[in-house]
């Protein structure tokens, strides 16, 4: 697996993590498509955070490997397994 090659766990770069009330009861994770990055969620998250009924919801967005602010490499091919592993590691780190 790729993690063994680079000797560290694969993780995505978290580009946003906020709960309007500061006391989350639920976390919603936004993941973009392959040909995009997490910036596509800026306006939707701004709208959702302004919704009174969602004030206790934590909104988190990540950039997938090879996109936005996450790791990029000409030598490494980030396939489905690597993306899934990085997503799993990143969500686990959120607690």
N, C-alpha and C positions, 0 to 999 in steps of 0.2 A: 504494500500500500504506500501511497505517496508520503504519508506521515513519517514512515520509517526512513525514507530517503532524505527528508529535510530535517529529521531529528527533533521535531517539535510538533505539537498538535496543530492541526489546521483550524483556524478560526476566521470568521468574517469580521470586517471592520464595522463596528456599530456606529452609525452616523446620526442617530437620534435616540434618546431615551428620556421620556418625561411622563409624569402623571400630574395633571393640573392640581389635584388636591394634595399631592405629596404622600397620600396613603392609598396605594393601589390595592384593589380587590380582584383585579383581573389584568392580565397582560396580553396585548394584541401585538403580534409580530408581523411586520410588513416585509415581504420578499418580492423583489422585482423579477421580471422576465429576463431571459438570457441576453437580449439585445438592448438592455436599458441599465439604469442604476437607481439607487434609492431616492434620488432627488425627485422622481415622479410622484412621491407621496407627500411632498411638502404641503401643498395646498389642501389635499384631503385631510391630513392630520390637523392642520390649523383649524379646519372646519369642525372636525370631530371634537377637538379640545374645547371648542366654544359651545358645545352642546352640554347643557346642564346635567342631563341624565348620564353623561359619560365622564363626569369629573373624577371618579375613582378608578378610571381605566388608565393603565400604563401603556403608552404607545412606544414601540421600539421599531427601528428600521435598520436593516443591514444592507451592505453591498456584497453581492456574491463574489466569489473568487474571480479575479480577472476583470472586474467591473468597478467603476467608481473609485473609491479610496481603498479597496481591498487589494490583496497581493496580486501582482501581475508578473509574468515571467515568460520569456520566449522559449525557455527550455522545458517548462512543465506544462502538461496538458491537463487542465482542470475538467475532468469528466464528471458524470453523474455521481459516482461513488465519492469523489473528493468533495464535491459541492454538498452532498448529503452529510458527510462526516463533519465538514466545517460548520454546517448549519446546526447539527446536533451538538457539537462542542460549544458553539456560541450560545445556544438556547440554555444549555446546562449551566453555563457561566452566569446567566441572568439570575438564577435561583428563583 
